[in-house]
């Protein structure tokens, strides 16, 4: 079981240490696969490589089906990353960054020594962050397609706000990516509770690529069946 994903602002020192230690472990050149860079490369393929027009991970042009798997694909992607971390640090979970109530960079992932070790750059500008009004309006969308499209658009503002690697196709290179997408997943889960009858139109589609994916959209629809929750 993946466990409980907590607000990053409420993590204890030991919980932060376990999360960062696990990240460093899978970044080692001789770490077991999938290594950290494998997750980065896979996301790059879905956004700028061979999967950008077929996997449906992001809206990369006109057409309502371009980003059809934005939420489901990232939900599974995040879960596989979390499970990989748990191989190094059992019990660790990915915290979420609620950038509506905490409109600054998480302190525990913004230390100069970390940025140097992870070779990260950032150009922080919180003026690009979505507003509470925008999120509230998005949560009121009644259809899944409309909700997903609106949320995907707002999520891009967070990537731009952080800048650096986060504003590129290789955004998972920055560990803030995982906290950001945990929050996106949390918002979706909250929306699902209010709209239990809503479903994706492509429920039988298998997410790509294998072997990390291959599950159907319907199989990642409920976080309770995936074994985790938000608190």
CORLINDA-V121455 format. One line per field, one symbol per residue. phi: phi as a letter, one per 40 degrees, with the letter a starting at -180 (. if undefined). psi: psi as a letter, one per 20 degrees, with the letter a starting at -180 (. if undefined). burial: I if it has 9 or more other C-alpha atoms within 8 Angstrom, else O. A space follows every 50 residues. Layout:
phi: ???
psi: ???
burial: ???
//
This chain:
phi: .cgbcbcdcbccccccccccccccccccdbcccccdccccccccccbbbc ccbbcgcbcbichccdbdbdccccccdcccccccccccbdgcbccbbccc cbcacddcbbcdccccccfbbabcaccccccccccdcccccccccccccc ccccccccdcccggcccbccdcdcdcdcccccccccccccccccbcccbc cbdccccbbcccbhccdccbcbccccgaaba
psi: phbppqphijqrghggggghggghgiiqhjqqqprghhgghghhhhhibi jhjhhkhqnlaqpijgkhjgggghghgghhgghghihgnpiqrprqonjg inlrppgikkphhghghilqqqmpniiiqqrhgggghgiiphqggggggg hgghhhhgghhgabhhjrikhihoihghhghhgghggghghhhimiipqq ilhippqqrqihbiqqghijhphhiikrrq.
burial: OIIIIIIIOOIOOOIIOIIOIIIOIIIOOOIOOIIIIIIIIOIIIIIIOO IIOOIIIIIIOOOOOIIIIIIIIIIIIIIIIIIIIIOIIOOIIIIIIIOI OOIOOIOOIIOOOIIOOOOIOIOOOIOIIIOOOIIOOIOOIOOIOIIIII IIOIIOIIIIIIIIIIIOIIIIIIOIIIIIIIIIIIOIIOIIOOOOOOOO OOIOOIIOOOOOIIOIIOOIOOIOOIIIIOO
//
